[in-house]
Amino acid sequence: MAFSIDKTICVGCGGCAFTCLFGAISAANDDASLYAIDEAKCVECGQCSHVCPVSAIRAPEGYRPIRKVTIDREKCIGCSLCSRVCKAKAPQGKIKEPFEIDQEKCFRCGVCAAKCKPGAITVAYE
């Protein structure tokens, strides 16, 4: 499941493609008048839907937006994997010390939580 673009509404502005840090959105035709989402690359962060001026981007059925991502300092081993996979560079810290999530940078995609080997990252849904 991934977000989708209603091609009957899309005006081809490209704001969604510019916003997507995962490269999941690209032109669906040669003249770039429509855009499409690559389901294999979409992490369902929803940032594209927030910038769409005509509300052409739809969440998948059953989608639950992430409210907050946090790191348990007791479980974090400071491996920095979360920071390396985060396109927004929200997890910050020093190697071998507990990391923290910069909530101002985090756009709540959950990729860091999925990659965290010690399970130190918690995702809270709305």
Secondary structure, DSSP 8 states (H G I E B T S, - for coil): ---EE-TTT-----HHHHH-TTS-EEESSTT-SSEEE-TTT-----HHHHH-TT--EE--TT---EEEEEE-TTT-----HHHHH-TT--EE--TTS--EE-TTT-----HHHHH-TT--EEEEE-
